[in-house]
Amino acid sequence: MTPPSITLRAKIDLTGPALRSAGSSLWRAPDPRRRYRDYLCAMHMVIRASVPLLRVAAARSEELGETELAEYLDRHAEEEADHDDWLLEDLALVDPSAGDAPRGTPPPSVAGLVGAQYYWVLHHHPVALLGYIAVLEGEAPSPALLEHIERSTGHPRAAFRTLWRHASLDPGHRDDLDRMLDGLPAVRERQDAVGTSALHTVRAAAELLRELAGEPAGMFSCT
């Protein structure tokens, strides 16, 4: 029997080109300096939800008697702590006027990416969140890509700390997630929930990147 992690990665790989194409469009768009600022604002809006979302999912798992899943989600919440602060530190180097945190209303693309997970966690099963994690941490940015973005924006290396750290951390997180997926009970409904969440995450993340690439640079509300 094919391990669930392999099945999930195959599903993600089928739709992955759309996500990679959206990312490529963003980093080829005019005015890369301001695009990167917009990207940091958008990613902060997404990442600041990570720990609260993981905690909600862990609590829901405990309610359902899913102790192993709850422990994994709690552990991952600890690993993700302060990542939103890293983004703010990067943003301060790119745009000192941005302030302590982006205050603009998150657009529907951000709410759709994150909000669907709350629905599945609270109204279906928290295992769905594993699909979200699999996409967001499944493909770490390559050093070549990060160096390209640095060159094209002209921002200092220090302004890319979050991306460089994730390039280092995400492969280990991916391995932990795969072990969690492969240790789950072989229940079709759970595997379907993880797969549905992952495919939605690919589509929603690609939509957000296309939005960042398509708008005039600097139009993504951060203040």
N, C-alpha and C positions, 0 to 999 in steps of 0.2 A: 504494500500500500504506500502511495506517495505521501511523504510527510506533509502536514498542513502548511508548513512554512514554504516548502517548494511550490505547492499549488498556489499559494497567495502571491509569491514573487512572480510566478508565471503570468498571473492575471495583471499584476502591476506592469510587468514588462510589455504586455500587449498595448497598454494605453500610455506607457511612459514616453513615447516619442512626442505626444502632444504637449506634455509638460516640459520636456527638454526644448522643444521648439519655441514655446512661450518664453522660457528663460533666455534662450538665444536672442529672441526678438527684443527683449528688454535691454540686453547688454550691447545690442547693435544700434539701438535707437539714438537719435540726436541728444546732445547735452547730457552725457553720461554722469557728469558731476552731480547734477540735480536729480537725475534718475536714481542715483545711489541714495541720496537723501530721502527721496520718496520711498524707496525700497526699505530703508531702515524704519521709517515711520510705519509703513504697512506691516513689517515683520514684528515690530513692537506690539501693534494692535493684536496680532495673532498670538505671539509668544507670551504676552502677559496673562493670557487665559490658560496656559498649559498647566501650571501647578494647581489652580483652582479646579480645572476640569479633571485632572488626575485624582484629586482628593474626593471630588464628588463621585467619581467612578469607583474609587476604592471603598467609600462608605456604602454605596449601593451594592457592591460585591459582597461586603460583610452582611448586609441585610439578607442577601440571597444565599448565604452560607458558602460563598465562593472564596474561601480563605486564601488559597494559593494565588488567585487572581488579585485579590485585595492587597496581598503582600507585595506582589510585583508592582502594582500601580503606586502604592505608597513609596516603595523604593525608588521608582522612577521619578516620582514627584520630588524627592530629595535630590536626585541627580539634576533635575531641571531648575532647581531653585536659583534665583538671581540671574538667569539668562536674560530676562527682560532688562535688568539693570546693565548688563553688558551692552545691549543694544543702545541704551540711552547714553552710555559713555562713548560709544562709537559715534552716535548722532551729535553729541556735543562737540566732537572734533570736526565734524563735517559742517555743522550749522550751530554755532554757539547761541543763536537766538531762539533755538527750538525750546528751551526751558527744561523743566524737570521731567516732563512727559508730554507726548502728543495729546492735545485736547480736542482735536477735531472729532466729529461724529464718525465712527467707523462706517465705511460704505457697505452696501449689501454684499459685496464680494467677500469681505472679511467675515461678516455675520453669517453668511451662508457656509463658509468654510468651517468655522468653529461651532456655530450654533446647531448644526445638524448632529454633532456629537452629543450635545446635551440631550437632545430629543431621544436619540437611541439609548444613551446611558440610563435615562430616567424612565423612559416609556417602553423600552424593549429589553435590552440586556447590555451591561457595561462591557462585555467582551468586544462589542463593536469598536470600542476605542482603540483596540489593537490594530485595526486596519488604518486608522488615522496615523498612529505612531509609525507604522510600517512605511508609509509613504513619506512622511516628513523627515524620517531619519534613515530611510532606506538607501539613499544615494548621496553620500557626502560630496560636497563640492571639491573638484580636483584642484591641486595646486596650480595647474596651468590656467584654469578658469580664474582663480583668485588673482593670479599675477596679471592676467589680461585686464580684469576689472580695475586693479590698482593702477596699471599703466594708463588706461583710457580715462580714468577719473582724475588722476593726478593727486588723489588724496594720500596722506601718509599711511604706512603699513599699520600704525596704531589704530587707524579708523576702521580696520577690518578684523579686529580681534575676535568678534563673535563668529565670523565665518571661518577663520582659521581654527578656532577652538572646535567648532563643530566638525570640521574636516578631520580632526584628530579623534573626537569623542564618538561620533556617530557610528563608525564601524563596530565598536564594542557594544553600543546600545542595540544595534541590529542583531548581533549574535545573541544577546540576552533575550531579545524579543522572539527570535526564532526558537530558542529553547522553550520559552513560555508557550508559544503556539503549538509546538510539537508535543508538549506535555498536557495539553487540554483534552478533556473527554472527547471522543470522536462522535460528536453530535452534529448532524448535518445543519441544523438550524443555527448553531453557533458559528460554524464555518461560513455559512451564508451571510451572517451578520458582519463578520470581519471582512469578507470580500466586498459586500455592498458598501461598507464604510470606506474601504480603501479606494474603490473606483470613484466614489463621490469625491473623495479628497483629491484625487488626481484631477478630476474635472474642475473642481472649485479652485484649487491652487493654480491651475493653468489659466483660469478666468482672471484671477487676481493679477498674475504676471502680465497677461495681455492688456489688462486695464492700465497697469503701470507703464507698459511700453507704448500704449496708444495715446494716452493723454499728453497734452503739452507738459514738458518737464516742469516740476514745481507745482503742479495743480493738485496733487494728492494732499488733502487737507491734513496738516500736522499740528496746527495751532488753533 
